[in-house]
Amino acid sequence: MRDILILTPWFPNQPDGWPARFISDSALALAELGHRVRVGVLRGYAPSTTSRLVAAEHRGTVAVDRFEGIESIRLRRYPTLPGGLLRGLTNRSLDAAVARIAKDFISERRPDVLLVHTEGLAPGVMPLVRREGLPVAVVLHGQNTNTAYLSAGGQAERFREALSAVDRLVIVGDPLRGYAERLAGRSDHVQTVWNGVHAPARMRARPQPDNAPVELISVANLQEGKGVDLLLSALARLRSDRADHWRLRIIGDGPQRDALQVQATDAGLSDRVQFLGVRTNAEVFDELAQADVFVLPSYREAFGLAYLEAMSTGLLTVGVEGEGPSQFIEHGATGLLVAPRSVESIVETLGPVLSEPRHKWRAIAAAGAEHVRTHCTWQAHAAKLTAMMERAIAGRAP
């Protein structure tokens, strides 16, 4: 058993809430292995005049008593401005807040290891880590595509100094390796540890007779890179080719939602495409259990937890070659893969699914569910994360 201190800017307000339930699931899985787990959550606040512009992950408060198994959860807020205004000031306030909350936890009980989520928190905690001689691992969950954020005001040097000094730099999927190495300026301490999934008790039951419209579903933050626009373009082409025995539900919200709804209407798909907005995790699984095919041609996907959840429910799951889901989807065996940014590839892949006999892809879906339920659980994640931390601790031993 180890004493683990987790620092993170993302954490759900409720166990079944949004955003970033994968952070709490990871922490709870570590606790279930017998570790003592404490969590410090860093969130920004802004003047009341700009609070409506604050990112959703900074809103609300954490129901700390509902996360049974985690010993302690503390929320600390720091001054911030929306849209990266005065980045230097925000960085200083964030660094100070990270250092304070870490120091408070350490003064009460010294942890065996620090587990820090996101590159943004690393610079603030590293001076304290050096003084205390504590092992530290930083987890990267995705690639920040905001080049202005990564390069402005000495950000690149700030991240390189911190991330090059950590004991382990953990990535949730191999597609992040190049990004992690560029941020840190080294590669020998980079290690992949997948996230996991809670396999649902309720799985998709094959309809009898199996001749209803194929139920497609996508779950995503509706932003550039997720490929929902590509999917709608492909479905418009398939419908014109008379592969029209389908319906699509889209779960999620984001800056592209309005444009996607307009695209669906303009393409004559409004009678087949339904935008459901944000749903809780339990509601997502309810929707998955009523679907047949999960398809999300995201071409910026470090890992892809939504794909695992769909596969575990028994859906045929379609991801993108070379992206995170290609680590656990074997094309034609446990799921299907399409070429990145290719409407033509989506058309060629979905066409047979929508128009030909279903027994073949139903078998692929069943194989995918078995694979995920055996190899991609949160328990497996916690075991691999523990092994990584043990190596980091051993590397600090005198």
Disulfide bonds with the S-S distance in Angstrom:
none
